[in-house]
């Protein structure tokens, strides 16, 4: 099943705001996740979410922090991997 970038972005944004950062204020797509309180445990939780929601397993060694530092970058990172399988 193909997932467009907007779907991936929306799902990640909603999950990160509501389940990871527990934040009521909207998270800007280009806001630095780590400055907003994201940490390595947060990233692990998001990777589990990606596997459950999209059926995509992303090994930890493939994750480069600079490539997942914002919702936009994270969504593109996931979307690119969804398209390459």
N, C-alpha and C positions, 0 to 999 in steps of 0.2 A: 504494500500500500504506500503510495507516494504522499509525502507531507510537504506542503509548500512552506516557504520561509515564514510567512505571516502566522501560520498555525503553530509552528515550532516556537517562534518568538512569543506568541501569546501564552502558550502553555508554560513555557519556562518562566516568563514574567509573573504569571499568576502563582505558580508554585513557589518561586523564590520570595515573593512578597508575603504570601499567606502562610507558607509552611516552614520556610527557612529563616527569614529575617523577622517574621511576625510583625510586619510593618503595615500600618494603616495608610500612610502617605504613599502616593504612587512613586514607583521607582522609574527614573528616566532610563531610556534604553542605552544611553551613553554614560550613565553614572557608574563610577568605579565601585564594583561590588565589594572589594576588600576594604575600601574606605567606609562603606555603608555597614560593615560588621561581618561580612562574609569571611570564613576561614577555611582551613583544610577539611574540617568535619562538614561544613556547609557544602563544599564541593563534592564530597563523598555522597552526601544525601541527594544532591542534584543528579549525580551520575546514576544512582539507583533509580531515581525518578525517570530519567531518560530511558533506562533499560526497561522499566515497567511500562511506561507510556508509549514508547516508540519501538520497543523490541531491539534496541541497539546497545550492545555492550561496548563500552569504551574503556580499554585498559588504562590504568593510572599512568603508565609510562608514556602514553600518547598525549597526555594533557600538558600543555605548556601554559603556565599561568597568564602570560600576556595575551594568549589567544582566547581566554575565557574571563577576562577581567571586567566585562560589561555584559548586560543581557544581550545586546546586539552581537557582540563578538561570540558569546557562548552559543547563541542561536545559529549563527553562521557555521561555527565549528561543528555543531550537531547536524545541521542541515547538509553540510558537505559530506559528512560520513554516511548519512542516510542515503544520499544520492550515489555513493560509490559502492554500495553493496548489492 
